[in-house]
């Protein structure tokens, strides 16, 4: 969250059983965002590691009015960083975890 | 709960709820 002002975390424990994750995103540092956004609200959404892209989710969030177009890159980056971390964690866990 | 709002966009569901006070950084 340091550089985008946004925080993304798992909304539910990742049981590594399938490619779908429940993620939660919220604004941790409003000063770092350019456009209008809702401050104290967390947005929970599902993310499929095989079919979804962070850019696509960010675009949907902008279209839904959660964030301004000028912040869509920051939203996509925050989601991408978290998803990358989750993938790395999954790779480290033994098969059938 | 009344505080949770569900928004659908292009088949994706977003559940909006207040951020717990404990998670908000003192800005």
Backbone of each chain as nested JSON, in Angstrom:
{
  "chains": [
    {"id": "A", "residues": [
      {"number": 1, "name": "UNK", "atoms": {"N": [0.85, -1.21, 0.0], "CA": [0.0, 0.0, 0.0], "C": [0.876, 1.248, 0.0]}},
      {"number": 2, "name": "UNK", "atoms": {"N": [2.141, 1.092, 0.288], "CA": [2.99, 2.277, 0.476], "C": [2.895, 3.188, -0.742]}},
      {"number": 3, "name": "UNK", "atoms": {"N": [3.139, 2.647, -1.948], "CA": [3.292, 3.595, -3.051], "C": [1.977, 3.927, -3.751]}},
      {"number": 4, "name": "UNK", "atoms": {"N": [0.937, 3.13, -3.606], "CA": [-0.301, 3.498, -4.319], "C": [-1.329, 4.108, -3.365]}},
      {"number": 5, "name": "UNK", "atoms": {"N": [-1.139, 3.896, -2.072], "CA": [-2.138, 4.413, -1.116], "C": [-3.328, 3.478, -0.983]}},
      {"number": 6, "name": "UNK", "atoms": {"N": [-3.26, 2.37, -1.73], "CA": [-4.364, 1.41, -1.672], "C": [-3.867, 0.125, -1.033]}},
      {"number": 7, "name": "UNK", "atoms": {"N": [-4.747, -0.575, -0.36], "CA": [-4.354, -1.84, 0.236], "C": [-5.262, -2.946, -0.297]}},
      {"number": 8, "name": "UNK", "atoms": {"N": [-4.645, -4.041, -0.672], "CA": [-5.43, -5.203, -1.143], "C": [-5.023, -6.392, -0.288]}},
      {"number": 9, "name": "UNK", "atoms": {"N": [-6.002, -7.09, 0.234], "CA": [-5.657, -8.298, 0.994], "C": [-6.691, -9.38, 0.714]}},
      {"number": 10, "name": "UNK", "atoms": {"N": [-6.358, -10.572, 1.163], "CA": [-7.289, -11.694, 0.98], "C": [-8.496, -11.458, 1.878]}},
      {"number": 11, "name": "UNK", "atoms": {"N": [-9.689, -11.613, 1.312], "CA": [-10.896, -11.446, 2.144], "C": [-11.22, -12.756, 2.847]}},
      {"number": 12, "name": "UNK", "atoms": {"N": [-10.711, -13.86, 2.269], "CA": [-10.892, -15.172, 2.918], "C": [-9.557, -15.925, 2.833]}},
      {"number": 13, "name": "UNK", "atoms": {"N": [-9.372, -16.856, 3.721], "CA": [-8.157, -17.683, 3.726], "C": [-8.002, -18.344, 2.35]}},
      {"number": 14, "name": "UNK", "atoms": {"N": [-6.793, -18.31, 1.806], "CA": [-6.56, -18.916, 0.494], "C": [-6.273, -20.404, 0.689]}},
      {"number": 15, "name": "UNK", "atoms": {"N": [-7.255, -21.267, 0.298], "CA": [-7.008, -22.708, 0.558], "C": [-6.329, -23.374, -0.637]}},
      {"number": 16, "name": "UNK", "atoms": {"N": [-5.95, -22.551, -1.596], "CA": [-5.19, -23.071, -2.773], "C": [-5.953, -24.155, -3.519]}},
      {"number": 17, "name": "UNK", "atoms": {"N": [-7.243, -24.294, -3.234], "CA": [-7.947, -25.422, -3.892], "C": [-8.369, -25.056, -5.309]}},
      {"number": 18, "name": "UNK", "atoms": {"N": [-8.583, -23.758, -5.559], "CA": [-8.952, -23.423, -6.946], "C": [-8.37, -22.069, -7.316]}},
      {"number": 19, "name": "UNK", "atoms": {"N": [-8.641, -21.646, -8.535], "CA": [-7.956, -20.421, -9.014], "C": [-8.696, -19.15, -8.603]}},
      {"number": 20, "name": "UNK", "atoms": {"N": [-9.823, -19.318, -7.887], "CA": [-10.583, -18.123, -7.524], "C": [-10.225, -17.642, -6.114]}},
      {"number": 21, "name": "UNK", "atoms": {"N": [-10.027, -16.327, -5.996], "CA": [-9.663, -15.742, -4.696], "C": [-10.726, -14.715, -4.315]}},
      {"number": 22, "name": "UNK", "atoms": {"N": [-10.894, -14.506, -3.007], "CA": [-11.734, -13.398, -2.535], "C": [-10.772, -12.325, -2.033]}},
      {"number": 23, "name": "UNK", "atoms": {"N": [-10.813, -11.165, -2.662], "CA": [-9.891, -10.081, -2.29], "C": [-10.676, -8.9, -1.76]}},
      {"number": 24, "name": "UNK", "atoms": {"N": [-9.998, -8.093, -0.976], "CA": [-10.629, -6.88, -0.443], "C": [-9.663, -5.711, -0.678]}},
      {"number": 25, "name": "UNK", "atoms": {"N": [-10.199, -4.613, -1.178], "CA": [-9.368, -3.428, -1.5], "C": [-9.935, -2.216, -0.785]}},
      {"number": 26, "name": "UNK", "atoms": {"N": [-9.071, -1.4, -0.187], "CA": [-9.57, -0.137, 0.358], "C": [-8.468, 0.913, 0.291]}},
      {"number": 27, "name": "UNK", "atoms": {"N": [-8.89, 2.171, 0.498], "CA": [-7.951, 3.3, 0.419], "C": [-7.285, 3.438, 1.772]}},
      {"number": 28, "name": "UNK", "atoms": {"N": [-5.962, 3.287, 1.787], "CA": [-5.264, 3.406, 3.081], "C": [-4.663, 4.803, 3.227]}},
      {"number": 29, "name": "UNK", "atoms": {"N": [-4.295, 5.395, 2.077], "CA": [-3.674, 6.729, 2.163], "C": [-4.318, 7.644, 1.112]}},
      {"number": 30, "name": "UNK", "atoms": {"N": [-5.441, 8.283, 1.45], "CA": [-6.206, 9.052, 0.448], "C": [-5.366, 10.109, -0.288]}},
      {"number": 31, "name": "UNK", "atoms": {"N": [-4.331, 10.588, 0.384], "CA": [-3.538, 11.669, -0.249], "C": [-2.855, 11.178, -1.526]}},
      {"number": 32, "name": "UNK", "atoms": {"N": [-2.702, 9.869, -1.647], "CA": [-1.946, 9.372, -2.811], "C": [-2.835, 9.161, -4.039]}},
      {"number": 33, "name": "UNK", "atoms": {"N": [-4.124, 9.355, -3.87], "CA": [-5.017, 9.155, -5.025], "C": [-5.332, 10.5, -5.662]}},
      {"number": 34, "name": "UNK", "atoms": {"N": [-5.511, 10.484, -6.988], "CA": [-5.711, 11.757, -7.695], "C": [-7.192, 12.144, -7.734]}},
      {"number": 35, "name": "UNK", "atoms": {"N": [-8.021, 11.135, -8.017], "CA": [-9.434, 11.47, -8.25], "C": [-10.318, 11.207, -7.041]}},
      {"number": 36, "name": "UNK", "atoms": {"N": [-11.602, 11.422, -7.255], "CA": [-12.575, 11.199, -6.169], "C": [-12.667, 9.714, -5.842]}},
      {"number": 37, "name": "UNK", "atoms": {"N": [-12.834, 9.396, -4.594], "CA": [-13.016, 7.997, -4.222], "C": [-13.722, 7.979, -2.872]}},
      {"number": 38, "name": "UNK", "atoms": {"N": [-14.21, 6.789, -2.511], "CA": [-14.883, 6.678, -1.206], "C": [-13.854, 6.256, -0.177]}},
      {"number": 39, "name": "UNK", "atoms": {"N": [-13.714, 7.023, 0.85], "CA": [-12.627, 6.769, 1.788], "C": [-12.79, 5.52, 2.637]}},
      {"number": 40, "name": "UNK", "atoms": {"N": [-13.792, 5.503, 3.47], "CA": [-13.826, 4.427, 4.469], "C": [-14.613, 3.216, 4.011]}},
      {"number": 41, "name": "UNK", "atoms": {"N": [-14.479, 2.889, 2.724], "CA": [-15.238, 1.725, 2.271], "C": [-14.299, 0.675, 1.687]}},
      {"number": 42, "name": "UNK", "atoms": {"N": [-14.521, -0.563, 2.071], "CA": [-13.732, -1.676, 1.512], "C": [-14.564, -2.324, 0.416]}},
      {"number": 43, "name": "UNK", "atoms": {"N": [-13.895, -2.676, -0.68], "CA": [-14.583, -3.323, -1.805], "C": [-14.095, -4.757, -1.892]}},
      {"number": 44, "name": "UNK", "atoms": {"N": [-15.022, -5.678, -1.702], "CA": [-14.663, -7.099, -1.763], "C": [-15.069, -7.638, -3.147]}},
      {"number": 45, "name": "UNK", "atoms": {"N": [-14.198, -8.439, -3.737], "CA": [-14.506, -8.973, -5.07], "C": [-13.789, -10.3, -5.267]}},
      {"number": 46, "name": "UNK", "atoms": {"N": [-14.286, -11.05, -6.244], "CA": [-13.601, -12.325, -6.518], "C": [-12.624, -12.088, -7.666]}},
      {"number": 47, "name": "UNK", "atoms": {"N": [-11.531, -12.834, -7.639], "CA": [-10.498, -12.682, -8.681], "C": [-10.051, -14.075, -9.089]}},
      {"number": 48, "name": "UNK", "atoms": {"N": [-10.18, -14.361, -10.382], "CA": [-9.777, -15.688, -10.855], "C": [-8.372, -15.605, -11.422]}},
      {"number": 49, "name": "UNK", "atoms": {"N": [-7.45, -16.321, -10.79], "CA": [-6.036, -16.238, -11.175], "C": [-5.815, -16.646, -12.629]}},
      {"number": 50, "name": "UNK", "atoms": {"N": [-6.717, -17.455, -13.167], "CA": [-6.491, -17.917, -14.55], "C": [-7.157, -17.035, -15.59]}},
      {"number": 51, "name": "UNK", "atoms": {"N": [-8.279, -16.418, -15.235], "CA": [-9.009, -15.694, -16.302], "C": [-9.037, -14.171, -16.116]}},
      {"number": 52, "name": "UNK", "atoms": {"N": [-8.846, -13.708, -14.871], "CA": [-8.984, -12.257, -14.649], "C": [-7.641, -11.537, -14.765]}},
      {"number": 53, "name": "UNK", "atoms": {"N": [-7.732, -10.236, -15.084], "CA": [-6.504, -9.421, -15.045], "C": [-6.763, -8.231, -14.116]}},
      {"number": 54, "name": "UNK", "atoms": {"N": [-5.714, -7.755, -13.427], "CA": [-5.89, -6.594, -12.533], "C": [-6.443, -5.377, -13.268]}},
      {"number": 55, "name": "UNK", "atoms": {"N": [-6.004, -5.193, -14.521], "CA": [-6.46, -4.019, -15.286], "C": [-7.968, -4.093, -15.508]}},
      {"number": 56, "name": "UNK", "atoms": {"N": [-8.451, -5.291, -15.781], "CA": [-9.885, -5.475, -16.064], "C": [-10.703, -5.18, -14.814]}},
      {"number": 57, "name": "UNK", "atoms": {"N": [-10.238, -5.659, -13.662], "CA": [-10.958, -5.408, -12.402], "C": [-10.918, -3.916, -12.086]}},
      {"number": 58, "name": "UNK", "atoms": {"N": [-9.759, -3.3, -12.309], "CA": [-9.637, -1.859, -12.031], "C": [-10.604, -1.082, -12.917]}},
      {"number": 59, "name": "UNK", "atoms": {"N": [-10.719, -1.507, -14.171], "CA": [-11.627, -0.825, -15.113], "C": [-13.074, -0.946, -14.632]}},
      {"number": 60, "name": "UNK", "atoms": {"N": [-13.423, -2.151, -14.145], "CA": [-14.798, -2.342, -13.639], "C": [-15.043, -1.458, -12.42]}},
      {"number": 61, "name": "UNK", "atoms": {"N": [-14.023, -1.297, -11.597], "CA": [-14.192, -0.469, -10.379], "C": [-14.376, 0.997, -10.769]}},
      {"number": 62, "name": "UNK", "atoms": {"N": [-13.651, 1.412, -11.798], "CA": [-13.799, 2.806, -12.268], "C": [-15.19, 2.98, -12.867]}},
      {"number": 63, "name": "UNK", "atoms": {"N": [-15.588, 1.983, -13.663], "CA": [-16.908, 2.052, -14.299], "C": [-18.026, 2.045, -13.249]}},
      {"number": 64, "name": "UNK", "atoms": {"N": [-17.782, 1.351, -12.146], "CA": [-18.817, 1.294, -11.087], "C": [-18.802, 2.543, -10.221]}},
      {"number": 65, "name": "UNK", "atoms": {"N": [-17.843, 3.436, -10.503], "CA": [-17.824, 4.696, -9.757], "C": [-17.076, 4.641, -8.442]}},
      {"number": 66, "name": "UNK", "atoms": {"N": [-16.334, 3.548, -8.193], "CA": [-15.578, 3.485, -6.921], "C": [-14.349, 4.39, -6.978]}},
      {"number": 67, "name": "UNK", "atoms": {"N": [-13.758, 4.47, -8.192], "CA": [-12.542, 5.276, -8.317], "C": [-12.619, 6.112, -9.588]}},
      {"number": 68, "name": "UNK", "atoms": {"N": [-11.761, 7.145, -9.636], "CA": [-11.713, 7.981, -10.834], "C": [-10.75, 7.342, -11.848]}},
      {"number": 69, "name": "UNK", "atoms": {"N": [-11.018, 7.586, -13.106], "CA": [-10.193, 7.043, -14.198], "C": [-8.695, 7.277, -13.923]}},
      {"number": 70, "name": "UNK", "atoms": {"N": [-8.395, 8.44, -13.355], "CA": [-6.963, 8.778, -13.164], "C": [-6.301, 7.862, -12.127]}},
      {"number": 71, "name": "UNK", "atoms": {"N": [-7.091, 7.119, -11.385], "CA": [-6.506, 6.225, -10.369], "C": [-6.547, 4.758, -10.797]}},
      {"number": 72, "name": "UNK", "atoms": {"N": [-7.039, 4.505, -12.014], "CA": [-7.214, 3.081, -12.383], "C": [-5.868, 2.354, -12.441]}},
      {"number": 73, "name": "UNK", "atoms": {"N": [-4.812, 3.064, -12.819], "CA": [-3.493, 2.4, -12.875], "C": [-3.037, 1.993, -11.47]}},
      {"number": 74, "name": "UNK", "atoms": {"N": [-3.297, 2.883, -10.505], "CA": [-2.891, 2.589, -9.115], "C": [-3.703, 1.414, -8.583]}},
      {"number": 75, "name": "UNK", "atoms": {"N": [-4.973, 1.36, -8.929], "CA": [-5.83, 0.24, -8.482], "C": [-5.318, -1.065, -9.1]}},
      {"number": 76, "name": "UNK", "atoms": {"N": [-5.03, -1.025, -10.396], "CA": [-4.542, -2.243, -11.079], "C": [-3.206, -2.681, -10.483]}},
      {"number": 77, "name": "UNK", "atoms": {"N": [-2.34, -1.721, -10.187], "CA": [-1.01, -2.065, -9.63], "C": [-1.166, -2.713, -8.25]}},
      {"number": 78, "name": "UNK", "atoms": {"N": [-2.034, -2.17, -7.439], "CA": [-2.238, -2.726, -6.082], "C": [-2.743, -4.162, -6.16]}},
      {"number": 79, "name": "UNK", "atoms": {"N": [-3.69, -4.387, -7.08], "CA": [-4.229, -5.752, -7.225], "C": [-3.14, -6.672, -7.77]}},
      {"number": 80, "name": "UNK", "atoms": {"N": [-2.402, -6.18, -8.75], "CA": [-1.339, -7.011, -9.363], "C": [-0.281, -7.402, -8.327]}},
      {"number": 81, "name": "UNK", "atoms": {"N": [0.124, -6.44, -7.508], "CA": [1.16, -6.722, -6.494], "C": [0.686, -7.81, -5.538]}},
      {"number": 82, "name": "UNK", "atoms": {"N": [-0.555, -7.702, -5.105], "CA": [-1.074, -8.691, -4.135], "C": [-1.213, -10.074, -4.807]}},
      {"number": 83, "name": "UNK", "atoms": {"N": [-1.722, -10.08, -6.031], "CA": [-1.928, -11.359, -6.74], "C": [-0.582, -12.039, -6.982]}},
      {"number": 84, "name": "UNK", "atoms": {"N": [0.434, -11.237, -7.323], "CA": [1.771, -11.799, -7.55], "C": [2.287, -12.459, -6.267]}},
      {"number": 85, "name": "UNK", "atoms": {"N": [2.054, -11.776, -5.143], "CA": [2.493, -12.301, -3.836], "C": [1.769, -13.614, -3.519]}},
      {"number": 86, "name": "UNK", "atoms": {"N": [0.483, -13.638, -3.803], "CA": [-0.317, -14.85, -3.508], "C": [0.168, -16.009, -4.375]}},
      {"number": 87, "name": "UNK", "atoms": {"N": [0.463, -15.72, -5.651], "CA": [0.949, -16.78, -6.551], "C": [2.276, -17.332, -6.027]}},
      {"number": 88, "name": "UNK", "atoms": {"N": [3.164, -16.432, -5.574], "CA": [4.478, -16.87, -5.061], "C": [4.27, -17.743, -3.82]}},
      {"number": 89, "name": "UNK", "atoms": {"N": [3.341, -17.31, -2.956], "CA": [3.072, -18.087, -1.732], "C": [2.543, -19.463, -2.094]}},
      {"number": 90, "name": "UNK", "atoms": {"N": [1.683, -19.505, -3.094], "CA": [1.11, -20.796, -3.504], "C": [2.207, -21.713, -4.051]}},
      {"number": 91, "name": "UNK", "atoms": {"N": [3.145, -21.124, -4.803], "CA": [4.206, -21.966, -5.392], "C": [5.05, -22.608, -4.295]}},
      {"number": 92, "name": "UNK", "atoms": {"N": [5.187, -21.88, -3.166], "CA": [6.055, -22.406, -2.097], "C": [5.384, -23.542, -1.332]}},
      {"number": 93, "name": "UNK", "atoms": {"N": [4.019, -23.524, -1.33], "CA": [3.315, -24.545, -0.533], "C": [3.41, -25.881, -1.263]}},
      {"number": 94, "name": "UNK", "atoms": {"N": [3.639, -26.981, -0.516], "CA": [3.708, -28.3, -1.161], "C": [2.377, -28.619, -1.829]}},
      {"number": 95, "name": "UNK", "atoms": {"N": [2.424, -29.407, -2.886], "CA": [1.202, -29.78, -3.627], "C": [0.212, -30.423, -2.651]}},
      {"number": 96, "name": "UNK", "atoms": {"N": [-1.078, -30.127, -2.904], "CA": [-2.101, -30.752, -2.055], "C": [-2.149, -30.121, -0.682]}},
      {"number": 97, "name": "UNK", "atoms": {"N": [-1.614, -28.91, -0.546], "CA": [-1.626, -28.225, 0.755], "C": [-3.048, -28.123, 1.285]}}
    ]},
    {"id": "B", "residues": [
      {"number": 1, "name": "UNK", "atoms": {"N": [-26.001, -6.951, 6.101], "CA": [-26.276, -5.821, 6.998], "C": [-26.589, -4.599, 6.14]}},
      {"number": 2, "name": "UNK", "atoms": {"N": [-27.234, -3.591, 6.734], "CA": [-27.633, -2.419, 5.934], "C": [-26.399, -1.673, 5.456]}},
      {"number": 3, "name": "UNK", "atoms": {"N": [-25.258, -1.918, 6.129], "CA": [-24.072, -1.145, 5.745], "C": [-23.394, -1.738, 4.517]}},
      {"number": 4, "name": "UNK", "atoms": {"N": [-23.784, -2.933, 4.11], "CA": [-23.121, -3.574, 2.97], "C": [-23.941, -3.356, 1.716]}},
      {"number": 5, "name": "UNK", "atoms": {"N": [-23.233, -2.991, 0.661], "CA": [-23.929, -2.711, -0.612], "C": [-23.302, -3.612, -1.67]}},
      {"number": 6, "name": "UNK", "atoms": {"N": [-24.13, -4.194, -2.539], "CA": [-23.596, -5.069, -3.594], "C": [-23.766, -4.361, -4.937]}},
      {"number": 7, "name": "UNK", "atoms": {"N": [-22.654, -4.276, -5.673], "CA": [-22.692, -3.621, -6.982], "C": [-22.268, -4.634, -8.038]}},
      {"number": 8, "name": "UNK", "atoms": {"N": [-23.023, -4.732, -9.135], "CA": [-22.629, -5.655, -10.208], "C": [-22.123, -4.837, -11.395]}},
      {"number": 9, "name": "UNK", "atoms": {"N": [-21.028, -5.294, -11.97], "CA": [-20.535, -4.602, -13.166], "C": [-19.963, -5.655, -14.101]}},
      {"number": 10, "name": "UNK", "atoms": {"N": [-20.571, -5.752, -15.277], "CA": [-20.095, -6.706, -16.301], "C": [-19.928, -8.097, -15.688]}},
      {"number": 11, "name": "UNK", "atoms": {"N": [-20.926, -8.49, -14.904], "CA": [-20.888, -9.866, -14.4], "C": [-20.013, -10.041, -13.183]}},
      {"number": 12, "name": "UNK", "atoms": {"N": [-19.34, -8.958, -12.766], "CA": [-18.511, -9.072, -11.55], "C": [-19.272, -8.432, -10.391]}},
      {"number": 13, "name": "UNK", "atoms": {"N": [-19.165, -9.091, -9.238], "CA": [-19.889, -8.573, -8.074], "C": [-18.912, -7.899, -7.114]}},
      {"number": 14, "name": "UNK", "atoms": {"N": [-19.249, -6.675, -6.726], "CA": [-18.419, -5.961, -5.743], "C": [-19.263, -5.799, -4.483]}},
      {"number": 15, "name": "UNK", "atoms": {"N": [-18.704, -6.206, -3.353], "CA": [-19.419, -6.026, -2.079], "C": [-18.724, -4.884, -1.329]}},
      {"number": 16, "name": "UNK", "atoms": {"N": [-19.487, -3.814, -1.088], "CA": [-18.912, -2.621, -0.457], "C": [-19.323, -2.587, 1.008]}},
      {"number": 17, "name": "UNK", "atoms": {"N": [-18.341, -2.483, 1.877], "CA": [-18.676, -2.396, 3.32], "C": [-17.697, -1.439, 3.987]}},
      {"number": 18, "name": "UNK", "atoms": {"N": [-18.079, -0.912, 5.151], "CA": [-17.195, 0.056, 5.82], "C": [-15.871, -0.625, 6.209]}},
      {"number": 19, "name": "UNK", "atoms": {"N": [-14.786, 0.105, 6.098], "CA": [-13.484, -0.425, 6.526], "C": [-13.455, -0.4, 8.052]}},
      {"number": 20, "name": "UNK", "atoms": {"N": [-13.113, -1.526, 8.681], "CA": [-13.048, -1.532, 10.142], "C": [-12.084, -0.45, 10.63]}},
      {"number": 21, "name": "UNK", "atoms": {"N": [-12.49, 0.286, 11.675], "CA": [-11.651, 1.365, 12.201], "C": [-10.202, 0.905, 12.397]}},
      {"number": 22, "name": "UNK", "atoms": {"N": [-10.057, -0.314, 12.843], "CA": [-8.703, -0.814, 13.173], "C": [-7.804, -0.838, 11.94]}},
      {"number": 23, "name": "UNK", "atoms": {"N": [-8.403, -0.893, 10.755], "CA": [-7.584, -1.03, 9.539], "C": [-7.262, 0.311, 8.908]}},
      {"number": 24, "name": "UNK", "atoms": {"N": [-7.964, 1.362, 9.36], "CA": [-7.716, 2.651, 8.704], "C": [-6.422, 3.239, 9.246]}},
      {"number": 25, "name": "UNK", "atoms": {"N": [-5.559, 3.671, 8.389], "CA": [-4.291, 4.271, 8.852], "C": [-4.611, 5.696, 9.302]}},
      {"number": 26, "name": "UNK", "atoms": {"N": [-3.946, 6.125, 10.384], "CA": [-4.166, 7.509, 10.812], "C": [-3.569, 8.394, 9.701]}},
      {"number": 27, "name": "UNK", "atoms": {"N": [-4.373, 9.135, 9.006], "CA": [-3.782, 9.899, 7.877], "C": [-3.495, 11.348, 8.303]}}
    ]}
  ]
}
